[in-house]
Amino acid sequence: MTQEKLDGVIVATALPYAEDPTAPAGLRVDLDRYADHCQWLIENGCRGVGPNGSLGEYSSLTDDERRAVARTAIETVGDRGIVVVGVHGVGSHQARHWAEVAAEDGADGVLCLPPTLYRANAGEVIKHFEQVAAVGLPVMVYNNPFDTKVDLTPALLAEIAQIDNVVAIKEFSGDVRRVTEIRDLAPNLTVVAGADDVLVESVLMGATGWFAGFPNVFPAESVRLFSLALEGKVADARAMYEAMVGAFRWDSRTEFVQAIKYGMDYVGRYGGPCRPPRGPLSSDQLAALEADMRRAVGVA
């Protein structure tokens, strides 16, 4: 069984596109820009990157694009950090396929939702993760009951934690009470904050990882905030967090991909457009997001 804990700040990477009328939706995956972005995140102190997550618009990619994105991250990061590839799939055969591909390409671990598009029962969920974990890479299971309609409760996680190679849980329910309960029922699992706007609360309760969205915008500052919370420097962490949490709340909203890409553009990086089904933010949303970004930039 692997000993990799998949902790620290791992960035769920946004994916840049270039306009190309021959590409799906007129947008071509810009692998050069993506490589530059992964390098920038590592250089700014992030422990690793996570390609092909929801923020990376994996469900809007072709199979060839999806593999090329993961390979680009792996080749760019090299031995300077870790790469945790999203292997989400409708069925265990699909998720396992992507885990096998990730292993072939040299990934350090995988992130996996329960079956997507199907409200699986507990037995089906366990079998799903057994198939993915059988590939041999460290597995971070991902609890997102809003999108999957499947809740990986602490009691269910205690069963999933018995599967060899399952090492971590990305917890996105928003209920910080679960951090201590998971630690009680599944003490061998690394608890990873999955939503940016409960980061400090989760870390203070014992989370030792952050699979993060807004570090695409503020990598060095986010690493500092995480470190302050991990070291128990509550006053300093709170001062940073209060200024940044307005922006972080967008990570838990339907338009989180558009918002984080806007944030990247706002600070002078390249976020750019999204593929369908994601459309542009409304004028009201843009005004609110800009106000939140102004406040965050004041401490970043």
N, C-alpha and C positions, 0 to 999 in steps of 0.2 A: 504494500500500500504506500502511495506517495506521501511524502512529508511536507510538500509545498502547501502553505496555508492560504495563499491568495489574499493577503492582507495589504494594508497601506492604501495609498491613493492610486486607483486605477481609473483612467478616464474613458468613459463610454464615448468614443470619438464620433464627432460629426463628420459627414462625408461631403467633400466639395464636388461640384459639377461644373462642366464647361458647356456652353451652348454648342449643340451639334444637331442639325436637322436629321441626321441619319441614326441618331441614338434614341433609345426609348424615351418618350415624352420630350424629345428634342434636347435632352441633357445627357452628356457623356461623363462618366466618372473620371475625375481628374486625378489620376494616381500620383502624378508629380507633386501636385499641391497637397495631396493626402500624406505623402511621405514627408514633406516639409513640416506639415502640422504635427505628425507623430514625433519627429525629431525635436521640434520646439517644446512639446509637452515634456519629453524626457529631460531636455536641457534645463527646464524650469523646475525640476525636482520631483515630478510625478514618478511613481514607482513603475507604472506600466500603462498600457492602452488596451482598450477593448473594442476591436472592430466588429461590425456586423451585429450590433445591438439595435434596439428600436431607434435610438438616436442616430445610428448609422443607416437608417432606412433600409434594413436588410430585406424587408418584404417587398420592396420596390425594385430589387436588383435581379438581374438574370443570374443563373447559376455560375456562369463564367465570371461575371463581375464580382459576385460574392467571394469566390475563391481568390480572385486577383487582389481584392481589397485586403483580405487576411494575409496573403503572401507579402504584400507591400508593407504592412505593419510589422510582420515578423522580420523581414529583411532589414527594415529601417532601424528597428529597436536593437536587434542583435543581442549581445550580452549585456547591454546597458540597462535593461529593465525586463519586464515580463509582458507577454501578450496573451490575453484571455479572450478567445474567439467566441462570439455568439454562435450557437449551433441550434437555435430554436427551429422547431418543425411541427407540423400538424400531427405526425405520428412518430413513434419511437424509431422506425426504420429510417425516416428522414433525418431526425436529430442525430442518430448514430452515424449515418453517412457523413454528416458535416463534422462530427467529432473525429471520424477516421481520417477525413481530409485534413483537418487541423493537425492531427498527429503526424501525418505524412509531411506536412509543410513546416513542422517544427514549433508549433504553439506550446506555450507553457501550461495552459489550462483552458477550460471551456466554461462558458456561461450558458445555462440552459433553463428555459421556461418549462412548465408542464406542457402537455399537448396544447397547441394553439388551435383556435377555432372549434374546440370541442370541450365540453364541460366534463372532464374526466373524473371518475370516482377515485377513492383512495388507493385501491388496488391497482388501477390503471396508471395512476401517477407513479407509484413505486416501481412498477415494471418499466415505465418510460425511463426513469432515472437509472435503473439497473442496466438497461441496454446502453445508455450513453456512457455510464461509468465503466462498463466492460471493455471499452476501448483502451483504457489505461491512463488517460490524462487526468489530472486533478479537476474535479467538477465543482463549480459554484452553482448551486441551484438558485433559482430566481423566483421569489414570491411576488407576483403582481396580480392580485385578485381583481383589480379593476379591469384589466385588459383580457385576462384569461378566464375570468369567472370561477377560478379554482383558487382556494385559499390554502396555502401551505401553513397550517396552524402549527404552533409549537409541538403539539402532540403528534401530528403527522411527521413533522421534521425529525422527531426523536426516532421514528421508524426509518426514514430516509437516511438518517445519519449512520445507520448500521451498514449501509452499502459501501463496500470498498471503493476508495478513490473519491467519494463525496467528502469534500473538506470544508466547504463554506456555504453560507446562505446570504444572498442579497435580499434584504428585507425592505419591501416597498409598500407595506400596508399603511404606513404612517402612524402606527400604534407603537410608541416607544416602550410601552410596558412589555412588549414582546421580547425586547433585548434580554432582559434578565430572565424571563421565562425560558427562552431558548437556551440560554447559558446553563440553566438548571437542568433542563430535560435532555439537551444534546451538547454536553460540555466539550465534546471534541470538535464541534463546528466553529469555524471563524465566523463571527457575526459581522456583516458588512452593511453599512448604511446605504440604502438604495435610493433614498430621496434626499435631495440637497437641503430641503427646508426642515429636516429633522436631524441634520448632521451632528450638531454639538450635543443635543439631547441624547442621541444614540451612543456617541462616543463616551459621554460621561457615565452612561449606564453599562458600558463594557464592550461596545463595538470596537474592533481594531482594524477595520477596513472601511473604505468609501469607494463605491463604484459610482463614479460621479459624472454629472452633466456640465455644470458651469465652470469647472476647471478648463474646459475648452476655451473659455473666455479669460479666466483669471488663474492660470496654473500655479504660479509661484505663490500668489496670495492664498489660494486654496490650500496648498500644502502647508503653509504657515498656520492657517486657521486650524487645520486638522491636527498639526503637531501641538499647538497650544492646548487644544481640548484633550488630546491623548496624554499630555504631561500634567493635566489637571490645573492648568493656569487659567482658571475660570474667568477672572476679571478681564484679562487680555482677550481671551477667546470671545467673550460676550461682546466686548466693544467692537470687534471686527464683525462678528456675526450679525449684530443688530443693524449694521449699515448694509450688509450684503444679502440678508435673508429675503428682502423684498424681491430682488432679482432671482434668488434661489427658488422662490415659490413657483416661478414659471416652470421649473423642472417637473412639477406635479400637475401641470395643466395639460389639456388636450393638445395645445399648440406648442408643446415644449421644444420640438425640433426647430420650428420656425423661430421661436424666441431665442434659443441659444445661438442659432446662426446669425440672427440680428445682432446679438450681443458681440459676437466675433467681429462682425462688420463695424460695430460701434467703436471698438477699441483698436481698429486698424488692422485686424487680421482679415481673412477671407472666409465668410460664412456662405454667402450666396443663396441660390434658390433651392427649393425642395422639389422632388418628383411627386406626382399625384399618389395618393389622394390629398396630400397636404397642399393647401392653398395659401395665399398671402394673409397676413394679419390685417385686421380691420383698422381703421384710423383710430378708434377708441383704444384698441389693444396696443397699438404702436405708441400712443401718447402715454399710456400707463407704463409700458415697458421702458420707454425712454426715461421716465421719471425714476423708475427703480434702478436703471443703469447709472444715471447721474449720481445717485446716492452711493451706489456700490463703488464707482470709480473714485469717489472722494476718499476712500480708505485703501483702495487697491494700488 
